[in-house]
Amino acid sequence: MTDVRVRIAPSPTGDPHVGTIYISLFNLAFAKKYNGKFILRIEDTDQTRSHPTFEKNIFEALKWANIHWDEGPDIGGTFGPYRQSERLSIYKKYAEKLVEEKKAYRCFATKEELNEMRQVAKTTGTPSGYDRRYRNLSDAEIQKRLDEKQSYVIRLKVPLTGECVFEDAIKGTITTPLADIDDQVLLKSDGFPTYHLANIVDDHLMKITHVIRGDEWISSTPKHILLYEAFSWDKPTFMHMPLLLGKDGKKLSKRKNPTSTFYFKETGYLSDALTNFLTLMGYSSKDEKEIYSFDDFVKNFDPTRIGTSGAFFDIQKLDWLNQQYIINTLSEKDLLDRLKKWQFNDDFFKKLIPLCHTRMKTFMEFMELFDFMFINHLNYTDELFTVKQTAKNEAIIILYAMMLLLEKQDMLKAENIEKTSHEIADLFKIHHKKIVMPLLYATIMGKKFGPPLFKSCEILKKDRVRARFLNAIEFLGSISNKKINEIKKQLEKKDLSMFIKQKD
C-alpha cells in the first residue's frame, strides 16, 4: 500500500459531535495500522456559523478522547495551512482554471431567478432547481455582465448524459445517473468556496489517499469524482462508514438525542469506554470481543470487517461498558480521584454555595437542593408538568422552542437564559411566571422549586441543559420532525402564539 494519508475535516459550527469522534477513531486506526499519517483539517468556510470557540472545542473533544493527529492547524505540517479560511486564494485559482478550460462557467442567476426556477422544478417534479440557463453564454455576453459588475458564482459543467460509477471500499460499486446531478456551485459570489470544491482541492494537495467518512456523504461523492476528473487528478479510495442511528432508527441527530462529546464527558463517562463503544459501531472483530484497548483495536483492525448498515447508538450498552471500565480499570482510590476531578471538587462547589447560602436550614438540605446537579435521570411526573391548563403537546412546543433559542448561544449565561425565557413568554403570548418558569423548573431540576434556576443552568452548562430539554420532551410524548420545522418557521416570524390555545 502506498504511503497512507487520511484526514478528518470537522466544521467549527457547533458543539463537537460524537460522530466526529467516531469517524476520527476509524481514520486514526487505519493510519496506525498501515503506518500512515492522520491529518486534522478545519473546514471553516461557513462564515456565518464558524467560530473560534467551536474550533477550540473540537481540539478539546478530540484530545479528551485520546485522539492525536500528525498534522493540523495547531501543530502545522508540510501541507498547510490546515484551515480552509486561510486557503481562499488556492480555491479561487483552481475554480478559475476550470473556467478557462471550459469545464466550469460563471452563473449570473439572481436570487429572484433561482426562486422562480425552484418553483418551476417543484411544479414539474424535476430533481434540480437550477435550469442551467447561464451554462452556454457567449464570451461577449459574459464580458458585458462582468463590465456591469453583475454578481456571479462559478458552477461546474456536469455532463448531461451517462453515469458516474465508483467503487466504495465498504459499500461496493455505486452508480449515479448524471441526470440526477446539478451543475454544482464551486465558488460563491463572496469568493468563498463551497464544501465540494474546497474538499477536493484540499484532499488532492494534502495527498489524501483514503477518504473515510460517514454514509451521509455518499450522495456527494459523484460530485467529488466529477471534480477529480475535471482536474485530471487521481481519486482517493472512498470508504463510507455506517451511520450512527438513534433509537428511532434514524441518523443520530441532536434534534432528539444528546450528541455533543462534552455531554458524555460532563455526565461522567470515561473516554476509554466511549471510544471502545464507538469502535463497536458498525464493526465486528474476529473474536467478537467487546472490551479492548484502542491499541488492541488497531492491532487487530481489518477494514473489510466494517459493516454496511447503520449502527445503533445504544446508550444502555454504553452504560454497561462504562461500568466495566470503572470496575476493571479504576482502583477505589482512582475512582475517588476521578469523582473529585469530575464534580466533587472545590471549584464546582464554590459555584453552588452562593445559590444555597440563604436557603439551607441544615447541611443535609444541600443535597436536597442540588441533587439534580449530580444525576442524569430526573424523576419526571405528570403532576410536575401540569402547569396552568397547559396541555402536554403545548408544553412540548414551548420547551422545544426554548431549546432552539438557547442553542444559538455559544455559552449559557444566567442573564441570557433569563432573557430568553421572557422572549419565549412573549412569542407564545403566555405568562412567564405562571407557565414558563414552572415548566423550566420541572425540566431542569425535576421539581417545582429549587435554587436560582438560571444560574443553575449556567453551572450545568449547555450540553446537560439541552439533554434535560430532550428528556422532558420525550417524557411528555416526543415531537415530530414536521412539528419541529413548523416551530422553526414560526420562530423566524417571531410569533409562536398559534401553537397555544390557552393564553394568559
HELIX and SHEET records of a PDB file:
HELIX    1   1 VAL A   18  LYS A   33  1                                  16    
HELIX    2   2 PRO A   52  TRP A   64  1                                  13    
HELIX    3   3 GLN A   84  GLU A   86  5                                   3    
HELIX    4   4 LEU A   88  GLU A  100  1                                  13    
HELIX    5   5 LYS A  111  THR A  124  1                                  14    
HELIX    6   6 ASP A  139  ASP A  147  1                                   9    
HELIX    7   7 LEU A  178  ASP A  180  5                                   3    
HELIX    8   8 TYR A  195  LEU A  205  1                                  11    
HELIX    9   9 ASP A  215  SER A  220  5                                   6    
HELIX   10  10 THR A  221  PHE A  231  1                                  11    
HELIX   11  11 THR A  261  GLU A  266  1                                   6    
HELIX   12  12 SER A  271  THR A  279  1                                   9    
HELIX   13  13 PHE A  294  LYS A  299  1                                   6    
HELIX   14  14 PRO A  303  ARG A  305  5                                   3    
HELIX   15  15 ILE A  315  THR A  329  1                                  15    
HELIX   16  16 GLU A  332  TRP A  342  1                                  11    
HELIX   17  17 ASP A  346  CYS A  356  1                                  11    
HELIX   18  18 GLU A  365  PHE A  370  1                                   6    
HELIX   19  19 ASP A  371  MET A  373  5                                   3    
HELIX   20  20 LYS A  392  GLU A  407  1                                  16    
HELIX   21  21 ALA A  414  PHE A  428  1                                  15    
HELIX   22  22 HIS A  432  VAL A  436  3                                   5    
HELIX   23  23 MET A  437  MET A  445  1                                   9    
HELIX   24  24 LEU A  453  LEU A  460  1                                   8    
HELIX   25  25 LYS A  462  LEU A  476  1                                  15    
HELIX   26  26 ASN A  481  LYS A  493  1                                  13    
HELIX   27  27 SER A  497  PHE A  499  5                                   3    
SHEET    1   A 2 ARG A   5  ILE A   8  0                                        
SHEET    2   A 2 LYS A  37  LEU A  40  1                                        
SHEET    1   B 3 ALA A 104  CYS A 107  0                                        
SHEET    2   B 3 VAL A 153  LEU A 156 -1                                        
SHEET    3   B 3 VAL A 185  LEU A 187 -1                                        
SHEET    1   C 2 GLU A 163  ASP A 168  0                                        
SHEET    2   C 2 GLY A 172  PRO A 177 -1                                        
SHEET    1   D 2 HIS A 210  GLY A 214  0                                        
SHEET    2   D 2 THR A 237  MET A 241  1                                        
SHEET    1   E 2 LEU A 244  LEU A 245  0                                        
SHEET    2   E 2 ALA A 311  PHE A 312  1                                        
END                                                                             
